[in-house]
Amino acid sequence: MVSTKMVTPLFLQERRQLILDELKREGRVSVKTLSEKLSVSEVTIRQDLRALEDEGLLERTYGGAVLRSPTPTSAELSFDTRRRKHRAQKDVIGRAAAALVRDGFGIAIDASTTTFALTPYLKRYDSLTIVTNSLIIAEQFLDAPRVSVVLPAGRLRRDSVSLVGRPDTLPDINLNIGFFGARGISFETGITELNPEEAEMKRAMMARCRTNVIVVDGTKWEQVAPYTYASVRDVSRVVTTSEAPVEAVEQLRSVGVQVDMVPDE
Protein backbone atom coordinates (compact mmCIF):
# COMPACT_ATOMS: atom_id res chain seq x y z
CA MET A 1 0.00 0.00 0.00
CA VAL A 2 1.07 3.62 -0.44
CA SER A 3 2.73 5.01 2.68
CA THR A 4 0.54 7.34 4.74
CA LYS A 5 3.52 9.51 5.69
CA MET A 6 5.65 11.31 3.16
CA VAL A 7 8.90 12.83 4.41
CA THR A 8 9.42 14.92 1.27
CA PRO A 9 7.00 15.97 -1.48
CA LEU A 10 6.80 13.64 -4.45
CA PHE A 11 7.59 14.75 -7.96
CA LEU A 12 4.52 14.97 -10.17
CA GLN A 13 5.37 11.84 -12.21
CA GLU A 14 6.18 9.86 -9.05
CA ARG A 15 2.84 10.80 -7.54
CA ARG A 16 0.92 9.85 -10.66
CA GLN A 17 2.73 6.53 -10.88
CA LEU A 18 1.77 5.79 -7.26
CA ILE A 19 -1.85 6.59 -8.13
CA LEU A 20 -1.71 4.12 -11.02
CA ASP A 21 -0.06 1.49 -8.80
CA GLU A 22 -2.80 1.90 -6.20
CA LEU A 23 -5.45 1.71 -8.89
CA LYS A 24 -4.02 -1.52 -10.30
CA ARG A 25 -3.98 -3.09 -6.81
CA GLU A 26 -7.41 -1.96 -5.66
CA GLY A 27 -9.33 -1.55 -8.92
CA ARG A 28 -10.62 1.86 -7.83
CA VAL A 29 -9.34 4.90 -5.91
CA SER A 30 -10.96 7.83 -4.15
CA VAL A 31 -9.83 11.45 -4.23
CA LYS A 32 -10.11 11.77 -0.45
CA THR A 33 -8.02 8.67 0.30
CA LEU A 34 -5.32 9.58 -2.20
CA SER A 35 -5.15 13.12 -0.83
CA GLU A 36 -4.49 11.77 2.66
CA LYS A 37 -1.99 9.11 1.59
CA LEU A 38 0.04 11.37 -0.69
CA SER A 39 -0.20 14.48 1.50
CA VAL A 40 -1.51 16.76 -1.23
CA SER A 41 -4.78 18.61 -1.69
CA GLU A 42 -7.87 17.05 -3.22
CA VAL A 43 -7.62 19.66 -5.98
CA THR A 44 -4.16 18.32 -6.88
CA ILE A 45 -5.44 14.73 -6.95
CA ARG A 46 -8.31 15.70 -9.23
CA GLN A 47 -5.81 17.36 -11.59
CA ASP A 48 -3.72 14.17 -11.56
CA LEU A 49 -6.75 12.00 -12.32
CA ARG A 50 -7.80 14.31 -15.15
CA ALA A 51 -4.30 14.14 -16.70
CA LEU A 52 -4.17 10.35 -16.38
CA GLU A 53 -7.63 10.07 -17.94
CA ASP A 54 -6.41 12.22 -20.86
CA GLU A 55 -3.64 9.65 -21.39
CA GLY A 56 -6.23 6.87 -21.51
CA LEU A 57 -4.99 5.23 -18.28
CA LEU A 58 -8.14 5.45 -16.14
CA GLU A 59 -11.76 6.57 -16.05
CA ARG A 60 -12.81 9.22 -13.57
CA THR A 61 -15.90 8.60 -11.46
CA TYR A 62 -17.73 10.65 -8.87
CA GLY A 63 -15.18 11.08 -6.07
CA GLY A 64 -12.41 9.02 -7.66
CA ALA A 65 -11.46 6.80 -10.58
CA VAL A 66 -11.55 3.21 -11.83
CA LEU A 67 -9.39 1.26 -14.23
CA ARG A 68 -10.30 1.91 -17.85
CA SER A 69 -12.20 -0.97 -19.36
CA PRO A 70 -9.71 -2.88 -21.51
CA THR A 71 -10.17 -2.72 -25.27
CA PRO A 72 -7.97 -4.12 -28.04
CA THR A 73 -6.72 -0.66 -28.94
CA SER A 74 -6.52 1.08 -25.54
CA ALA A 75 -2.73 0.92 -25.36
CA GLU A 76 -2.34 2.35 -28.84
CA LEU A 77 -4.80 5.10 -27.98
CA SER A 78 -2.73 5.96 -24.90
CA PHE A 79 0.43 6.15 -27.01
CA ASP A 80 -1.36 8.22 -29.62
CA THR A 81 -2.65 10.63 -26.98
CA ARG A 82 0.88 11.24 -25.73
CA ARG A 83 2.23 11.48 -29.28
CA ARG A 84 -0.18 14.31 -30.02
CA LYS A 85 1.06 16.41 -27.10
CA HIS A 86 3.55 19.03 -28.32
CA ARG A 87 3.23 17.44 -31.74
CA ALA A 88 4.67 20.38 -33.68
CA GLN A 89 7.75 20.49 -31.46
CA LYS A 90 8.26 16.75 -31.75
CA ASP A 91 8.06 16.96 -35.52
CA VAL A 92 10.80 19.58 -35.84
CA ILE A 93 12.94 17.63 -33.38
CA GLY A 94 12.39 14.42 -35.35
CA ARG A 95 13.35 16.08 -38.62
CA ALA A 96 16.52 17.63 -37.16
CA ALA A 97 17.56 14.40 -35.41
CA ALA A 98 17.01 12.28 -38.54
CA ALA A 99 19.38 14.58 -40.42
CA LEU A 100 22.22 13.11 -38.31
CA VAL A 101 21.73 9.71 -39.98
CA ARG A 102 23.59 8.45 -43.05
CA ASP A 103 23.00 5.60 -45.48
CA GLY A 104 24.09 2.27 -44.05
CA PHE A 105 23.87 3.35 -40.40
CA GLY A 106 22.89 1.10 -37.53
CA ILE A 107 20.45 2.96 -35.27
CA ALA A 108 18.85 2.43 -31.88
CA ILE A 109 15.43 3.96 -31.25
CA ASP A 110 13.61 3.68 -27.95
CA ALA A 111 9.85 3.50 -27.40
CA SER A 112 9.18 7.17 -26.72
CA THR A 113 6.73 9.36 -28.63
CA THR A 114 9.45 11.87 -29.50
CA THR A 115 11.63 9.26 -31.20
CA PHE A 116 8.51 8.15 -33.06
CA ALA A 117 8.66 11.53 -34.81
CA LEU A 118 11.88 10.47 -36.58
CA THR A 119 10.27 7.58 -38.42
CA PRO A 120 8.94 9.33 -41.55
CA TYR A 121 12.30 11.06 -42.09
CA LEU A 122 14.33 7.84 -41.80
CA LYS A 123 12.63 6.14 -44.71
CA ARG A 124 14.64 8.13 -47.26
CA TYR A 125 17.88 6.39 -46.27
CA ASP A 126 19.32 3.22 -47.80
CA SER A 127 20.40 0.09 -45.93
CA LEU A 128 19.50 1.17 -42.42
CA THR A 129 19.44 -1.30 -39.53
CA ILE A 130 17.13 -0.16 -36.74
CA VAL A 131 17.13 -1.75 -33.31
CA THR A 132 14.07 -0.82 -31.26
CA ASN A 133 11.90 -2.20 -28.47
CA SER A 134 8.87 -0.30 -29.79
CA LEU A 135 6.26 -2.33 -31.65
CA ILE A 136 4.62 0.82 -32.97
CA ILE A 137 7.91 2.21 -34.32
CA ALA A 138 8.79 -1.15 -35.89
CA GLU A 139 5.40 -1.16 -37.63
CA GLN A 140 6.17 2.17 -39.32
CA PHE A 141 8.81 0.48 -41.49
CA LEU A 142 6.62 -2.27 -42.94
CA ASP A 143 6.51 -0.24 -46.16
CA ALA A 144 10.27 0.51 -46.15
CA PRO A 145 12.08 -2.55 -47.62
CA ARG A 146 15.45 -0.76 -47.48
CA VAL A 147 15.23 -0.65 -43.68
CA SER A 148 15.93 -3.71 -41.55
CA VAL A 149 14.26 -3.73 -38.12
CA VAL A 150 15.45 -5.86 -35.20
CA LEU A 151 13.39 -6.36 -32.02
CA PRO A 152 14.41 -7.91 -28.70
CA ALA A 153 12.41 -10.58 -26.91
CA GLY A 154 10.53 -9.67 -23.77
CA ARG A 155 7.19 -8.89 -22.21
CA LEU A 156 4.67 -6.49 -23.75
CA ARG A 157 4.40 -3.21 -21.87
CA ARG A 158 1.01 -1.91 -22.89
CA ASP A 159 1.43 1.72 -21.79
CA SER A 160 4.14 2.24 -24.41
CA VAL A 161 3.36 -0.71 -26.74
CA SER A 162 6.94 -1.88 -26.23
CA LEU A 163 8.95 -4.96 -25.28
CA VAL A 164 10.72 -4.88 -21.90
CA GLY A 165 12.31 -7.23 -19.41
CA ARG A 166 14.89 -8.94 -21.63
CA PRO A 167 17.63 -6.45 -22.58
CA ASP A 168 20.02 -9.40 -22.88
CA THR A 169 18.20 -10.39 -26.08
CA LEU A 170 19.17 -7.20 -27.91
CA PRO A 171 21.47 -8.10 -30.82
CA ASP A 172 25.24 -8.03 -30.28
CA ILE A 173 25.71 -5.26 -32.80
CA ASN A 174 27.68 -2.02 -33.19
CA LEU A 175 25.34 0.89 -33.78
CA ASN A 176 26.36 4.27 -35.14
CA ILE A 177 23.81 6.35 -33.30
CA GLY A 178 20.95 6.00 -30.84
CA PHE A 179 17.94 8.24 -30.27
CA PHE A 180 16.29 8.30 -26.87
CA GLY A 181 13.42 10.23 -25.34
CA ALA A 182 13.04 11.09 -21.67
CA ARG A 183 10.52 12.15 -19.07
CA GLY A 184 13.07 14.55 -17.64
CA ILE A 185 16.53 15.99 -18.22
CA SER A 186 18.64 17.91 -15.73
CA PHE A 187 22.32 18.42 -15.01
CA GLU A 188 22.16 16.94 -11.50
CA THR A 189 20.01 13.84 -12.04
CA GLY A 190 20.77 13.20 -15.69
CA ILE A 191 18.30 11.65 -18.14
CA THR A 192 15.34 10.12 -16.36
CA GLU A 193 12.44 7.80 -17.13
CA LEU A 194 9.20 6.88 -15.38
CA ASN A 195 9.35 3.09 -15.81
CA PRO A 196 12.34 1.07 -14.52
CA GLU A 197 12.15 -1.56 -17.27
CA GLU A 198 12.09 1.07 -20.00
CA ALA A 199 15.10 2.68 -18.32
CA GLU A 200 16.90 -0.68 -18.31
CA MET A 201 16.20 -1.20 -22.00
CA LYS A 202 17.41 2.30 -22.85
CA ARG A 203 20.70 1.69 -21.00
CA ALA A 204 21.25 -1.57 -22.88
CA MET A 205 20.66 0.07 -26.26
CA MET A 206 22.87 3.04 -25.39
CA ALA A 207 25.73 0.68 -24.57
CA ARG A 208 25.70 -0.50 -28.20
CA CYS A 209 25.86 3.01 -29.72
CA ARG A 210 28.90 5.08 -30.62
CA THR A 211 26.84 8.27 -30.33
CA ASN A 212 23.84 8.79 -28.07
CA VAL A 213 21.33 11.54 -28.82
CA ILE A 214 18.57 12.64 -26.45
CA VAL A 215 15.47 14.09 -28.13
CA VAL A 216 13.21 16.13 -25.85
CA ASP A 217 10.93 19.12 -26.24
CA GLY A 218 11.48 22.18 -24.09
CA THR A 219 9.00 21.11 -21.39
CA LYS A 220 11.19 18.18 -20.27
CA TRP A 221 14.10 20.33 -19.05
CA GLU A 222 14.64 20.51 -15.28
CA GLN A 223 12.06 17.74 -14.82
CA VAL A 224 12.97 14.62 -12.85
CA ALA A 225 11.41 11.15 -13.16
CA PRO A 226 12.22 8.32 -10.71
CA TYR A 227 14.77 6.35 -12.77
CA THR A 228 18.01 7.76 -14.18
CA TYR A 229 19.14 5.81 -17.22
CA ALA A 230 22.08 8.03 -18.22
CA SER A 231 24.17 10.83 -16.79
CA VAL A 232 24.68 13.94 -18.89
CA ARG A 233 28.26 12.75 -19.53
CA ASP A 234 26.91 9.60 -21.20
CA VAL A 235 25.24 11.76 -23.83
CA SER A 236 26.86 13.12 -26.99
CA ARG A 237 24.09 15.40 -28.12
CA VAL A 238 20.65 16.75 -27.24
CA VAL A 239 18.16 17.87 -29.86
CA THR A 240 15.51 20.10 -28.33
CA THR A 241 13.33 23.13 -29.04
CA SER A 242 14.18 26.79 -28.63
CA GLU A 243 12.04 27.07 -25.49
CA ALA A 244 14.57 25.02 -23.51
CA PRO A 245 15.92 27.06 -20.55
CA VAL A 246 19.20 28.72 -21.52
CA GLU A 247 20.91 28.19 -18.16
CA ALA A 248 20.18 24.46 -18.17
CA VAL A 249 21.38 24.17 -21.77
CA GLU A 250 24.64 25.94 -20.93
CA GLN A 251 25.26 23.55 -18.04
CA LEU A 252 25.23 20.61 -20.45
CA ARG A 253 27.40 22.42 -22.96
CA SER A 254 29.94 23.09 -20.21
CA VAL A 255 30.68 19.34 -19.96
CA GLY A 256 30.94 18.84 -23.71
CA VAL A 257 27.37 17.90 -24.64
CA GLN A 258 26.30 19.42 -27.96
CA VAL A 259 22.83 20.92 -27.66
CA ASP A 260 20.90 21.76 -30.82
CA MET A 261 17.99 24.12 -30.17
CA VAL A 262 15.61 23.75 -33.10
CA PRO A 263 13.29 26.72 -33.78
CA ASP A 264 9.62 25.91 -33.32
CA GLU A 265 7.57 26.19 -36.49
Phi and psi in degrees as a GROMACS rama.xvg file:
@    title "Ramachandran Plot"
@    xaxis  label "Phi"
@    yaxis  label "Psi"
@TYPE xy
-69.3271  136.922  VAL-2
-61.2936  142.702  SER-3
-86.086  -7.35791  THR-4
-126.967  123.454  LYS-5
-112.547  121.831  MET-6
-72.6359  -42.3724  VAL-7
-127.975  153.041  THR-8
-62.5168  144.958  PRO-9
-83.5608  148.272  LEU-10
-67.7439  155.304  PHE-11
-53.2825  -49.3595  LEU-12
-66.7981  -34.4395  GLN-13
-63.256  -45.0859  GLU-14
-62.5717  -43.4081  ARG-15
-68.229  -33.3348  ARG-16
-66.7194  -38.5772  GLN-17
-64.4775  -37.1075  LEU-18
-61.532  -45.0979  ILE-19
-64.6283  -40.4074  LEU-20
-60.969  -44.0009  ASP-21
-63.9533  -39.7564  GLU-22
-64.9998  -39.9026  LEU-23
-67.3926  -34.0949  LYS-24
-73.5923  -44.3046  ARG-25
-98.7082  -19.2632  GLU-26
86.8265  -21.0168  GLY-27
-156.053  156.035  ARG-28
-138.235  156.324  VAL-29
-116.587  148.263  SER-30
-60.2605  -44.0231  VAL-31
-62.9568  -46.1406  LYS-32
-65.3633  -44.0505  THR-33
-63.7469  -38.9736  LEU-34
-59.2242  -42.218  SER-35
-70.9943  -43.217  GLU-36
-69.5914  -35.6181  LYS-37
-99.9334  0.377755  LEU-38
57.9115  43.2097  SER-39
-132.614  168.136  VAL-40
-72.1973  159.865  SER-41
-64.9051  -31.1552  GLU-42
-61.2535  -43.2548  VAL-43
-63.2025  -42.7674  THR-44
-62.9765  -41.4036  ILE-45
-62.6522  -38.0168  ARG-46
-64.5166  -40.0081  GLN-47
-62.644  -46.288  ASP-48
-64.063  -37.4691  LEU-49
-64.7124  -43.4081  ARG-50
-64.9442  -40.6272  ALA-51
-69.1677  -32.9765  LEU-52
-66.9643  -38.7884  GLU-53
-62.0025  -28.5355  ASP-54
-85.8297  0.811166  GLU-55
78.3909  21.751  GLY-56
-97.6363  -15.3304  LEU-57
-157.578  173.475  LEU-58
-123.036  124.808  GLU-59
-74.2919  144.924  ARG-60
-128.013  176.294  THR-61
-63.8984  114.313  TYR-62
85.0183  4.05223  GLY-63
178.521  -141.587  GLY-64
-159.126  158.953  ALA-65
-129.737  164.062  VAL-66
-62.2734  140.301  LEU-67
-65.9775  136.2  ARG-68
-59.9361  126.804  SER-69
-66.3047  138.242  PRO-70
-134.005  160.026  THR-71
-58.7268  -24.142  PRO-72
-114.058  10.4438  THR-73
-61.8052  -39.2899  SER-74
-65.218  -43.0902  ALA-75
-64.7049  -36.1121  GLU-76
-65.1302  -39.237  LEU-77
-61.73  -46.0439  SER-78
-61.2394  -43.3268  PHE-79
-65.7444  -37.1179  ASP-80
-61.0515  -45.0791  THR-81
-68.7142  -35.2083  ARG-82
-63.0745  -31.8137  ARG-83
-77.6486  -17.0797  ARG-84
-72.0485  131.034  LYS-85
54.6388  39.8484  HIS-86
-61.9286  -41.2197  ARG-87
-62.8378  -42.1286  ALA-88
-64.459  -42.2912  GLN-89
-63.4489  -35.0833  LYS-90
-66.377  -44.4015  ASP-91
-68.4614  -34.0818  VAL-92
-64.8691  -45.6314  ILE-93
-60.3001  -42.3273  GLY-94
-64.5373  -44.4998  ARG-95
-67.1485  -40.3444  ALA-96
-67.3055  -40.7971  ALA-97
-63.6928  -24.7067  ALA-98
-67.6838  -12.9923  ALA-99
-80.9153  -9.90407  LEU-100
-86.9113  153.074  VAL-101
-130.671  159.074  ARG-102
-53.359  138.852  ASP-103
84.0794  0.587929  GLY-104
-69.8517  150.739  PHE-105
-99.9002  132.276  GLY-106
-131.797  140.413  ILE-107
-105.054  137.766  ALA-108
-136.002  126.12  ILE-109
-82.5319  -169.883  ASP-110
-99.3476  25.9021  ALA-111
-86.0518  161.508  SER-112
-75.2299  -22.3427  THR-113
-75.5894  -40.7241  THR-114
-66.5777  -27.8492  THR-115
-55.7643  -32.5534  PHE-116
-66.9737  -14.7186  ALA-117
-75.5011  -25.0752  LEU-118
-57.0684  -42.9914  THR-119
-66.7785  -26.0752  PRO-120
-85.792  -12.921  TYR-121
-85.4144  -17.8808  LEU-122
-69.7588  -14.0071  LYS-123
-80.5142  -8.80325  ARG-124
-90.2522  154.279  TYR-125
-97.7337  144.222  ASP-126
56.2597  44.8479  SER-127
-85.0207  145.681  LEU-128
-116.363  120.06  THR-129
-112.904  125.392  ILE-130
-105.935  122.601  VAL-131
-147.979  153.351  THR-132
-103.792  9.89293  ASN-133
-96.9934  120.39  SER-134
-68.7809  -35.9006  LEU-135
-68.0652  -42.2023  ILE-136
-66.439  -41.8478  ILE-137
-58.0398  -40.0663  ALA-138
-62.6318  -28.6145  GLU-139
-64.8138  -18.3472  GLN-140
-104.13  14.6727  PHE-141
-62.5262  -27.9733  LEU-142
-99.6592  18.0238  ASP-143
-123.825  81.1361  ALA-144
-64.4675  -16.1021  PRO-145
-83.2993  -2.79832  ARG-146
-112.85  125.982  VAL-147
-98.8832  130.039  SER-148
-115.663  130.851  VAL-149
-120.203  129.837  VAL-150
-115.185  146.641  LEU-151
-80.3006  171.81  PRO-152
-82.7977  177.043  ALA-153
145.202  -168.535  GLY-154
-104.05  141.935  ARG-155
-70.6911  125.183  LEU-156
-101.631  110.799  ARG-157
-70.6139  -33.7923  ARG-158
-57.7711  -35.2203  ASP-159
-114.506  1.30983  SER-160
51.5557  53.9902  VAL-161
-134.943  167.242  SER-162
-103.373  127.316  LEU-163
-135.092  169.166  VAL-164
96.9974  -15.1276  GLY-165
-134.805  61.5541  ARG-166
-62.6536  -20.1621  PRO-167
-67.1257  -15.3846  ASP-168
-92.1868  1.78054  THR-169
-62.6978  145.568  LEU-170
-64.9838  146.866  PRO-171
-80.1101  88.6864  ASP-172
-143.25  145.637  ILE-173
-91.4461  121.544  ASN-174
-110.687  140.533  LEU-175
-71.586  -40.8645  ASN-176
-153.685  146.958  ILE-177
-127.109  143.72  GLY-178
-118.749  127.582  PHE-179
-137.374  133.101  PHE-180
-88.6764  178.334  GLY-181
-158.403  153.978  ALA-182
-84.636  -20.4345  ARG-183
-160.114  152.419  GLY-184
-142.916  126.149  ILE-185
-151.902  156.89  SER-186
-63.6649  -40.9204  PHE-187
-75.3478  -47.2057  GLU-188
-98.5579  -9.02731  THR-189
83.4499  -145.788  GLY-190
-101.767  121.582  ILE-191
-122.35  156.052  THR-192
-137.385  153.935  GLU-193
-79.1165  -36.0384  LEU-194
-106.3  129.901  ASN-195
-65.2439  -33.5969  PRO-196
-74.4312  -33.5978  GLU-197
-65.701  -40.5986  GLU-198
-61.2999  -41.2953  ALA-199
-63.2364  -41.4883  GLU-200
-67.2597  -38.7463  MET-201
-61.9183  -44.8038  LYS-202
-59.6794  -41.869  ARG-203
-65.5236  -39.2947  ALA-204
-70.3902  -39.404  MET-205
-60.4928  -35.9935  MET-206
-63.7351  -19.079  ALA-207
-95.8025  -0.617333  ARG-208
-106.548  139.47  CYS-209
-72.849  -35.7341  ARG-210
-130.182  131.389  THR-211
-115.207  126.439  ASN-212
-119.421  126.765  VAL-213
-96.2986  130.287  ILE-214
-116.621  113.611  VAL-215
-144.501  143.622  VAL-216
-79.1752  171.544  ASP-217
-64.1271  -18.3767  GLY-218
-75.7385  -14.8091  THR-219
-86.2118  -11.1066  LYS-220
-70.9986  140.175  TRP-221
63.7097  18.3647  GLU-222
-100.011  150.038  GLN-223
-132.623  122.004  VAL-224
-101.122  168.072  ALA-225
-63.2041  -29.8634  PRO-226
-118.95  117.037  TYR-227
-82.5011  124.6  THR-228
-108.715  -6.97697  TYR-229
-161.348  144.747  ALA-230
-84.6994  165.959  SER-231
-63.9896  -24.6166  VAL-232
-78.033  -10.7188  ARG-233
-85.1418  -4.22584  ASP-234
-107.477  135.946  VAL-235
-87.5393  -35.0218  SER-236
-155.166  150.331  ARG-237
-127.139  129.837  VAL-238
-108.987  120.698  VAL-239
-143.187  -176.788  THR-240
-99.3213  167.013  THR-241
-68.688  -11.5014  SER-242
-82.6499  -2.17457  GLU-243
-60.2541  139.978  ALA-244
-65.0865  128.133  PRO-245
-59.7543  -42.4409  VAL-246
-62.5853  -43.1713  GLU-247
-66.2771  -38.6341  ALA-248
-62.2978  -44.0979  VAL-249
-65.9037  -31.3841  GLU-250
-60.8452  -43.8026  GLN-251
-67.9639  -40.7857  LEU-252
-62.7487  -29.9032  ARG-253
-66.4623  -19.6819  SER-254
-108.745  18.1171  VAL-255
92.4305  8.0277  GLY-256
-83.5507  127.946  VAL-257
-81.0096  127.031  GLN-258
-118.177  117.928  VAL-259
-99.9481  117.656  ASP-260
-100.462  105.699  MET-261
-86.7676  129.139  VAL-262
-63.0213  138.025  PRO-263
-68.8376  147.194  ASP-264
